Structures are given as structure tokens and as C-alpha cells.
Amino acid sequence: MNGREWLQVVLYLAVLTSLTPLLGAYLARALSGERHPLARLLGPVERACYSCGGVSPDQEMRWPQYAASLLWFNAIGLVVLFLLQMLQGWLPLNPQDLPAPSWHLALNTAISFATNTNWQAYSGEATMSYFTQMLGLTVQNFVSAATGVAVLLALTRGFARKSAPTIGNFWVDLVRTTLYVLLPLSLVLAVVLAAQGVVQSLDPYAHATTLEHAEQVIPLGPAASQIAIKQLGTNGGGFFGTNSAHPFENPTPLTNFLEMLAILLIPSSLCLAYGRLVGARRHGWAIWSAMMLLLLAGLGVALWAEHQPNTAIAGLPNLEGKETRFGIANSVLWATATTGASNGSVNAMHDSFSPLGGAVALFNILQGEVVFGGVGAGLYGMLMFVVLAVFLAGLMVGRTPEYLGKKIEAREVKLSISAVLAPCVVVLAGSAVAVLIPAGTEGLNNAGPHGLSEVLYAFASMANNNGSAFSGLNAATRFYDLLGGLCMLVGRFAVIVPVLALAGGMARKKTVPASSGTFPTDGPLFVFLLIGVVTLVGALTFLPALALGPIVEHLLMLQARVF
Amino acid sequence: MKTILPALRLFAVLTLLTGAVYPLAVTGVARLCFPKPACGSLIERRGVVVGSGLIAQNFTNAAYFWPRPSSGGFATVPSAASNKGPTSKDLRQAVEDRAARWRQAERLPADAPVPAELLLASGSGLDPDISPEAARFQMERVARARGFTPEQRQRLSDLIEQSIEPPQLGILGEPRVNVLKLNLSVDSLGSSRE
């Protein structure tokens, strides 16, 4: 790794870290309804949304009503997106006359975008009309991200409120997140991206006659607007098939830096916003530190692994699937960020990464997407681990554990365990089914241990709502579309519902004053206990599978074995 | 029903806002302020669109510089990567075949090194760039194919050095050479033999 590569990594981490408290403070104000400059500007739009929607923003919801609103809203979005795809042949803004995809691909895509996974078994430029991309996919990019933040806000209120029956209003959380956070940031990023060469046009595909007199079709589309929210909302679904490796999706090193920054910006800032909202700023920083340390550990391993020459492929550097303008360090940095957060966009093909470089991406996902994680989703996922960490600390000293002044009891532990384990179960069960039946194995693009990694990565990615892939796997089959769709639904909503139930229960509790037996949740001891719990759950659940996939592949690669 | 109706109505409002107003606003601003980059960075020569500055094209003529291999055969709708893993027999074979072809084209001995990115396919399948090293590697062939005099050869060498785009803002990304733009300037140097 040369000096400039180090400098870029340090610059990225420095810019991310310095923007975090600024945006964190803004998020805390904007999302709790305090006054801020944007609210003055967009306040009328916010109120118009409520009156058009026929909802009263002051009406508080108990957790079952909050959950029902969320589930209905997401169900409607899913159905509409499915129908838009099936009907795109008859709808406008389809200059390439693209027909409807197969029903199972459309269903898979609808689930994928509604659950903030953005797993893609298609290439956008050859499958989706501009109409579907804008009014279907872009919309879900926004509202699925806003749904994640809403759940986090509900959980935050659960911890912050005392003896309260309600946890907020879903519609308000949804609208405020979209209007005051996602839309303004996306607008700015989209314009910068377009200036750098990301296409943003409703014209039909352009045609060129190359210097050697061949015909070349140049795909266009409203890409910049979708790519901005795809990065900011930890969605990750590419406008083009090769995602942010595509020069029209990520044309320059500057767009690469900004898109990479956009992956972690909101998840990182939400940690500090949370700290402010529950009145424990140092605790917000403690959670942030745990996430950052996990990110750095993975980044270190992946940077080292990816810079080793590949003994199995003529001792060449790992440039297969990577773009010249980004080089190795930027590809690794992106891969670590996009899998730590549940973004899932890629600027290089993870399938062609070195075995250990790919293993870091895979393990980041398997840890449950809590290394910053998805917007909102990463932090509410991490807070489930926090509850477990506090519970374990309580067991060690033999006292009833408390968190932020509230007792953690059997109900909380059960709910957080089920939220943590639901995706794990789906990953292992899904992968097991896929490697046992022909419908699963005939999609493989690589033989040997790498084939297992492809399947494991696919189910890890879908169940944890990441969306990136070892994309050699041909997942555009009825088997993967349907089983994958089920995994994405479970991985999303079997986490959200327990989290909301926990929020409702916590809100009702009284607070108890801290005593000498209270485990402090803002110091280094807490940070390391939290990292320990996250790593332990991930390692205990998945080490056997990882040993059969990337780890054995690494050892065989050192002996120059190929399959 | 008390929940479904607001969900439906709010979904419609947010669809309008994020799916129509927002992308159309971005399209309008981009059209107005950055029409060229927002519409595909198309390059014209003598009134004919010859390609996009961001999208690789498949050069095979010896008189032109060649881009990195593309696993999708330079198709644009859709483009593709190989997605071959680090222990793939197919990848090892592809690398050996490409190395042999490069050595033959450049008239090099069988053990001569070839720049790695000319042997390994890009992620997009449309990587418009090669490293400066990979451009210099191809200079002799291009000069020979065009029957260049020693002076023209020197100008070609200078042209390669001038075509190197340094890291953006001094630190971001890798130094690179855009193959299409380089070939356009090579054409203006002297007549190609085709």
C-alpha cells in the first residue's frame, strides 16, 4: 500500500468523524421536532403532507398501532412496486420499450427495495424503465430508509420516556426523516454527482459510432437522483447492473469519495443523535466507538489481504473486478463500509476479492449489520446487542441489570435475543437448503470452497438486508427469487416488530436512580463488552461455515490450487 | 381501515415528492448547469458521436491503444464482470490466454511481464482507463502500426505523458489514461493505416 492510498483512507475516516457530531446534532433537533432553519422553509410542506395524508401529527401511538402503521405502509409500497414493474410495458417513460420482468423477479425486487435490502437479480439498464426506476425504486429508496429511522426514533422514545404508554407517531417520523434529512442531502449529492458525469436524463439511450466503426449503445436515465439516495439511505441498489463500478454511476475518484462518505454519514451521525435524545451523550459516543473499532478491525484485515499478490493467478495483484480509477485501497474501503453499513452498493466485484478480503465483507454482514449498519436499522440492531451486553454485565455481578435508568427484565432479553437471532437462523437455513438441492447449486459461478462462499454470502446479504452479492451466483431463478424474498422479509420485519415491542415495554417503565451497582454504559469497559458480544454471537454462529468457505479457500490459494 | 387509508394517502404523497418532484428537479438543474456530463459525456468528432468519455470501447486495431479486457465483451446493455473468484481455474486460464495475446501483439518474448490490469477484467466491464504503465507498454505497437517516423514516435510518447490524468484534487484515486481520448489525439497525430 503506497502513501497516497494510506492518505485516502485516513482522509475518509477523518472527514466522516468530523461530520458526525455536526449532523448528529442536526438530526437530534430535526427528528424530535425542534425548531431549525429547514423546518421554517419546509414546514408548510410537512403540514401539507399530514393534511393530504389525513393524519393528525399530534396523535401518539402505542407500539401495536405504530407497528401496524409501519407494516401497512410497507405492504402498500411493496404491492405498488410489484405492479409498477409488471405494468411498465404500458406505462410512460419507457423509451427502450422494456417489457415486464418475470413475476418472481418483480416480487423479489419489490420485497428487496421495500425492506431496504436492494438485492438485485437484474441489471437496471436492461430491465427497468425510467418510470419504474423513478416512481418505484427511487421512492422505496427513500421510504424504506425513513422507515428504519422511524423504528429507531420509536425505540429512542422507549428508553427516554418515563411511565408513558406511547412511543410516537409513525407518520410524523416518516415524513420528518424524508423531508428534513433524506431529501435535502440527496438533492445536494445528486447535483454534484451529475456535474461529475453521473447521467441524469430522460432521453432514450444514445448511439455512437466508435473509432473502429462499430455501433455502441450508451445507456442513460435518471441515475444521479437515485444514486444519491441509494448511498445516503443505505439502500445500495444500482441504477446500472454493475452498480458503482459502472462509470456512469461512479465516474471519478471524487464521486467515489462522496458516495463512500454517504454510505456511513447518516448511520454514524445517528449514534450521536441517539445519545442526545436519551440524554446520555457520552453513551452515544461509546456506541459509535464500538462500531468504529469493529469497522477498523475489518478494514485492516481486508486492506492487508487485498494487497497480497494472488499466488493462484500468476502472482498478480488483485485487480480482477476492480476499476483503474479507484485502485485497490478505495475498493477495499468501499467494500468494508458498504458491508458494515447495510448499504450493499459495490465499486468492485466482491466475488473476485481475495478470500480473506471477501471474508471481511461477509463477516461484516453476518454480524447483523451493526457496524454502523443501515440508517436507523444499524443502531436499533446494535441497541439489541447493548441490551444483551448490559444483561450479561448484570449476570456477572449478580444484580438486576439497568440501562439508562430502566430495569432490563426477562421480556426485554427475550425480545432482543429474538431480534438478534432471526436473521442468523434464516442465513444458515437458507444456505443449507440451497447447497443441498440442484436448484440452489446450479446457479454457482465458481467451484470449490468459493462456491459455498457465494451461497453463504447471498443468504447473509438478503437476511441482513445488505444487498451486495458475490454476484457470480445466478440468482435470477425462481428458487432464489422466492426463497431470497422470504429471507429478506424475515430479516427485516422479524427484527422490527420485536424492537417496537421492546420500545413499547420500556416506555411504560419507571426509571430507577443509578447506584454504585449500575454498570456504566459510557466507558471503555462497556465499549469492549459490547464489541465482545457482537463478535461472539457472529463468530459462534458462523465460524464453521466461514471455515469451509473463505478460510479454507485462503489456505488453498496459498498452495496455488484452483478449481 | 383507520390505518390503511392514511398509509395509502401518505404513500401517494411521498411517491409524488420523492419519485417525481425530486428526480425531475435534479434533471432540470443538471440539464441547465451541466448538460454534457449529465447526458453521458458524449464525445463528437466532425459532428459524429464517437462514444462517451466514460465508457470503454473495444479497440482491436493495432494502430490504437487497447483498453482492459471486458468480461461482457464491451456490451453496454447490460455490461458485466467475470465474478470469478481468486481460486478460479477459468480465471487462471483467461489470464494465460490474454498474456499470450498481449506478448504476441507487442512482439515480446514468452516470459515478458504484462501490466496486471491488462490481464484482469474490470468490475464494470466498461473501464475507460488504463494505467500510465499500460499505455507506455502499448506505444511501440501503435507507432509501428502507424509507420511513425522517429519524430512522430517521440510525439506519441509525449502525448501519452500528457494524457495522464493525475489523482483528482491531488490525492484521490489512481493516475490513469483515458483510452478513447488518447486514441482520438493519436488520430490527430498522423494518419492511421486502416
Boltz contact constraints between the chains, C-beta under 6 A:
constraints:
  - contact:
      token1: [A, 4]
      token2: [B, 171]
      max_distance: 6.0
  - contact:
      token1: [A, 7]
      token2: [B, 171]
      max_distance: 6.0
  - contact:
      token1: [A, 49]
      token2: [B, 13]
      max_distance: 6.0
  - contact:
      token1: [A, 52]
      token2: [B, 13]
      max_distance: 6.0
  - contact:
      token1: [A, 53]
      token2: [B, 6]
      max_distance: 6.0
  - contact:
      token1: [A, 53]
      token2: [B, 9]
      max_distance: 6.0
  - contact:
      token1: [A, 53]
      token2: [B, 10]
      max_distance: 6.0
  - contact:
      token1: [A, 53]
      token2: [B, 13]
      max_distance: 6.0
  - contact:
      token1: [A, 54]
      token2: [B, 6]
      max_distance: 6.0
  - contact:
      token1: [A, 54]
      token2: [B, 9]
      max_distance: 6.0
  - contact:
      token1: [A, 55]
      token2: [B, 6]
      max_distance: 6.0
  - contact:
      token1: [A, 68]
      token2: [B, 3]
      max_distance: 6.0
  - contact:
      token1: [A, 69]
      token2: [B, 3]
      max_distance: 6.0
  - contact:
      token1: [A, 72]
      token2: [B, 3]
      max_distance: 6.0
  - contact:
      token1: [A, 72]
      token2: [B, 4]
      max_distance: 6.0
  - contact:
      token1: [A, 72]
      token2: [B, 7]
      max_distance: 6.0
  - contact:
      token1: [A, 73]
      token2: [B, 7]
      max_distance: 6.0
  - contact:
      token1: [A, 76]
      token2: [B, 7]
      max_distance: 6.0
  - contact:
      token1: [A, 76]
      token2: [B, 8]
      max_distance: 6.0
  - contact:
      token1: [A, 76]
      token2: [B, 11]
      max_distance: 6.0
  - contact:
      token1: [A, 123]
      token2: [B, 78]
      max_distance: 6.0
  - contact:
      token1: [A, 125]
      token2: [B, 77]
      max_distance: 6.0
  - contact:
      token1: [A, 125]
      token2: [B, 78]
      max_distance: 6.0
  - contact:
      token1: [A, 126]
      token2: [B, 77]
      max_distance: 6.0
  - contact:
      token1: [A, 126]
      token2: [B, 78]
      max_distance: 6.0
  - contact:
      token1: [A, 134]
      token2: [B, 19]
      max_distance: 6.0
  - contact:
      token1: [A, 134]
      token2: [B, 23]
      max_distance: 6.0
  - contact:
      token1: [A, 135]
      token2: [B, 19]
      max_distance: 6.0
  - contact:
      token1: [A, 138]
      token2: [B, 19]
      max_distance: 6.0
  - contact:
      token1: [A, 139]
      token2: [B, 15]
      max_distance: 6.0
  - contact:
      token1: [A, 139]
      token2: [B, 18]
      max_distance: 6.0
  - contact:
      token1: [A, 139]
      token2: [B, 19]
      max_distance: 6.0
  - contact:
      token1: [A, 142]
      token2: [B, 18]
      max_distance: 6.0
  - contact:
      token1: [A, 143]
      token2: [B, 14]
      max_distance: 6.0
  - contact:
      token1: [A, 171]
      token2: [B, 10]
      max_distance: 6.0
  - contact:
      token1: [A, 190]
      token2: [B, 26]
      max_distance: 6.0
  - contact:
      token1: [A, 191]
      token2: [B, 29]
      max_distance: 6.0
  - contact:
      token1: [A, 194]
      token2: [B, 30]
      max_distance: 6.0
  - contact:
      token1: [A, 194]
      token2: [B, 34]
      max_distance: 6.0
  - contact:
      token1: [A, 194]
      token2: [B, 38]
      max_distance: 6.0
  - contact:
      token1: [A, 195]
      token2: [B, 34]
      max_distance: 6.0
  - contact:
      token1: [A, 197]
      token2: [B, 37]
      max_distance: 6.0
  - contact:
      token1: [A, 197]
      token2: [B, 41]
      max_distance: 6.0
  - contact:
      token1: [A, 197]
      token2: [B, 54]
      max_distance: 6.0
  - contact:
      token1: [A, 199]
      token2: [B, 40]
      max_distance: 6.0
  - contact:
      token1: [A, 200]
      token2: [B, 26]
      max_distance: 6.0
  - contact:
      token1: [A, 200]
      token2: [B, 27]
      max_distance: 6.0
  - contact:
      token1: [A, 200]
      token2: [B, 30]
      max_distance: 6.0
  - contact:
      token1: [A, 200]
      token2: [B, 38]
      max_distance: 6.0
  - contact:
      token1: [A, 201]
      token2: [B, 38]
      max_distance: 6.0
  - contact:
      token1: [A, 201]
      token2: [B, 39]
      max_distance: 6.0
  - contact:
      token1: [A, 206]
      token2: [B, 40]
      max_distance: 6.0
  - contact:
      token1: [A, 208]
      token2: [B, 49]
      max_distance: 6.0
  - contact:
      token1: [A, 208]
      token2: [B, 50]
      max_distance: 6.0
  - contact:
      token1: [A, 208]
      token2: [B, 51]
      max_distance: 6.0
  - contact:
      token1: [A, 209]
      token2: [B, 48]
      max_distance: 6.0
  - contact:
      token1: [A, 210]
      token2: [B, 51]
      max_distance: 6.0
  - contact:
      token1: [A, 210]
      token2: [B, 57]
      max_distance: 6.0
  - contact:
      token1: [A, 211]
      token2: [B, 50]
      max_distance: 6.0
  - contact:
      token1: [A, 211]
      token2: [B, 183]
      max_distance: 6.0
  - contact:
      token1: [A, 212]
      token2: [B, 61]
      max_distance: 6.0
  - contact:
      token1: [A, 216]
      token2: [B, 57]
      max_distance: 6.0
  - contact:
      token1: [A, 217]
      token2: [B, 76]
      max_distance: 6.0
  - contact:
      token1: [A, 217]
      token2: [B, 77]
      max_distance: 6.0
  - contact:
      token1: [A, 218]
      token2: [B, 40]
      max_distance: 6.0
  - contact:
      token1: [A, 218]
      token2: [B, 52]
      max_distance: 6.0
  - contact:
      token1: [A, 219]
      token2: [B, 76]
      max_distance: 6.0
  - contact:
      token1: [A, 219]
      token2: [B, 77]
      max_distance: 6.0
  - contact:
      token1: [A, 220]
      token2: [B, 40]
      max_distance: 6.0
  - contact:
      token1: [A, 222]
      token2: [B, 23]
      max_distance: 6.0
  - contact:
      token1: [A, 224]
      token2: [B, 26]
      max_distance: 6.0
  - contact:
      token1: [A, 225]
      token2: [B, 23]
      max_distance: 6.0
  - contact:
      token1: [A, 225]
      token2: [B, 26]
      max_distance: 6.0
  - contact:
      token1: [A, 241]
      token2: [B, 78]
      max_distance: 6.0
  - contact:
      token1: [A, 242]
      token2: [B, 79]
      max_distance: 6.0
  - contact:
      token1: [A, 242]
      token2: [B, 124]
      max_distance: 6.0
  - contact:
      token1: [A, 245]
      token2: [B, 123]
      max_distance: 6.0
  - contact:
      token1: [A, 245]
      token2: [B, 124]
      max_distance: 6.0
  - contact:
      token1: [A, 246]
      token2: [B, 124]
      max_distance: 6.0
  - contact:
      token1: [A, 247]
      token2: [B, 54]
      max_distance: 6.0
  - contact:
      token1: [A, 247]
      token2: [B, 126]
      max_distance: 6.0
  - contact:
      token1: [A, 247]
      token2: [B, 128]
      max_distance: 6.0
  - contact:
      token1: [A, 251]
      token2: [B, 54]
      max_distance: 6.0
  - contact:
      token1: [A, 252]
      token2: [B, 168]
      max_distance: 6.0
  - contact:
      token1: [A, 253]
      token2: [B, 168]
      max_distance: 6.0
  - contact:
      token1: [A, 253]
      token2: [B, 172]
      max_distance: 6.0
  - contact:
      token1: [A, 253]
      token2: [B, 173]
      max_distance: 6.0
  - contact:
      token1: [A, 254]
      token2: [B, 168]
      max_distance: 6.0
  - contact:
      token1: [A, 254]
      token2: [B, 172]
      max_distance: 6.0
  - contact:
      token1: [A, 257]
      token2: [B, 172]
      max_distance: 6.0
  - contact:
      token1: [A, 310]
      token2: [B, 86]
      max_distance: 6.0
  - contact:
      token1: [A, 312]
      token2: [B, 87]
      max_distance: 6.0
  - contact:
      token1: [A, 313]
      token2: [B, 91]
      max_distance: 6.0
  - contact:
      token1: [A, 313]
      token2: [B, 92]
      max_distance: 6.0
  - contact:
      token1: [A, 313]
      token2: [B, 95]
      max_distance: 6.0
  - contact:
      token1: [A, 314]
      token2: [B, 95]
      max_distance: 6.0
  - contact:
      token1: [A, 316]
      token2: [B, 116]
      max_distance: 6.0
  - contact:
      token1: [A, 317]
      token2: [B, 116]
      max_distance: 6.0
  - contact:
      token1: [A, 319]
      token2: [B, 116]
      max_distance: 6.0
  - contact:
      token1: [A, 319]
      token2: [B, 117]
      max_distance: 6.0
  - contact:
      token1: [A, 319]
      token2: [B, 120]
      max_distance: 6.0
  - contact:
      token1: [A, 320]
      token2: [B, 120]
      max_distance: 6.0
  - contact:
      token1: [A, 321]
      token2: [B, 81]
      max_distance: 6.0
  - contact:
      token1: [A, 321]
      token2: [B, 123]
      max_distance: 6.0
  - contact:
      token1: [A, 322]
      token2: [B, 123]
      max_distance: 6.0
  - contact:
      token1: [A, 323]
      token2: [B, 122]
      max_distance: 6.0
  - contact:
      token1: [A, 323]
      token2: [B, 123]
      max_distance: 6.0
  - contact:
      token1: [A, 323]
      token2: [B, 127]
      max_distance: 6.0
  - contact:
      token1: [A, 324]
      token2: [B, 117]
      max_distance: 6.0
  - contact:
      token1: [A, 324]
      token2: [B, 127]
      max_distance: 6.0
  - contact:
      token1: [A, 324]
      token2: [B, 129]
      max_distance: 6.0
  - contact:
      token1: [A, 324]
      token2: [B, 176]
      max_distance: 6.0
  - contact:
      token1: [A, 325]
      token2: [B, 129]
      max_distance: 6.0
  - contact:
      token1: [A, 325]
      token2: [B, 173]
      max_distance: 6.0
  - contact:
      token1: [A, 325]
      token2: [B, 176]
      max_distance: 6.0
  - contact:
      token1: [A, 327]
      token2: [B, 174]
      max_distance: 6.0
  - contact:
      token1: [A, 348]
      token2: [B, 123]
      max_distance: 6.0
  - contact:
      token1: [A, 349]
      token2: [B, 81]
      max_distance: 6.0
  - contact:
      token1: [A, 349]
      token2: [B, 83]
      max_distance: 6.0
  - contact:
      token1: [A, 349]
      token2: [B, 123]
      max_distance: 6.0
  - contact:
      token1: [A, 351]
      token2: [B, 83]
      max_distance: 6.0
  - contact:
      token1: [A, 351]
      token2: [B, 85]
      max_distance: 6.0
  - contact:
      token1: [A, 354]
      token2: [B, 86]
      max_distance: 6.0
  - contact:
      token1: [A, 355]
      token2: [B, 86]
      max_distance: 6.0
  - contact:
      token1: [A, 445]
      token2: [B, 83]
      max_distance: 6.0
  - contact:
      token1: [A, 446]
      token2: [B, 85]
      max_distance: 6.0
  - contact:
      token1: [A, 446]
      token2: [B, 88]
      max_distance: 6.0
  - contact:
      token1: [A, 448]
      token2: [B, 87]
      max_distance: 6.0
  - contact:
      token1: [A, 450]
      token2: [B, 85]
      max_distance: 6.0
  - contact:
      token1: [A, 450]
      token2: [B, 87]
      max_distance: 6.0
  - contact:
      token1: [A, 471]
      token2: [B, 83]
      max_distance: 6.0
  - contact:
      token1: [A, 472]
      token2: [B, 83]
      max_distance: 6.0
  - contact:
      token1: [A, 553]
      token2: [B, 87]
      max_distance: 6.0
  - contact:
      token1: [A, 556]
      token2: [B, 87]
      max_distance: 6.0
  - contact:
      token1: [A, 557]
      token2: [B, 86]
      max_distance: 6.0
  - contact:
      token1: [A, 557]
      token2: [B, 87]
      max_distance: 6.0
  - contact:
      token1: [A, 562]
      token2: [B, 87]
      max_distance: 6.0
  - contact:
      token1: [A, 562]
      token2: [B, 89]
      max_distance: 6.0
  - contact:
      token1: [A, 562]
      token2: [B, 92]
      max_distance: 6.0
  - contact:
      token1: [A, 563]
      token2: [B, 87]
      max_distance: 6.0
  - contact:
      token1: [A, 563]
      token2: [B, 89]
      max_distance: 6.0
